[in-house]
Amino acid sequence: MPLPLFLAMLAFVITAAGATLALAIWAQVPLLALALATLAGSFMLGLRQWR
């Protein structure tokens, strides 16, 4: 993967994470609920690899 593409993807992921946090804070979603949803999503994606 070329370096400029990698850096652009990295910047996009960081920007998307920041936008998600900003939207969650604006909507007054408790950060614990957001953390649990993230953990559950990560767990489900991890389980799919073992199939």
MODELLER restraints for C-alpha pairs under 7 A, 6 or more apart:
rsr = mdl.restraints
at = mdl.atoms
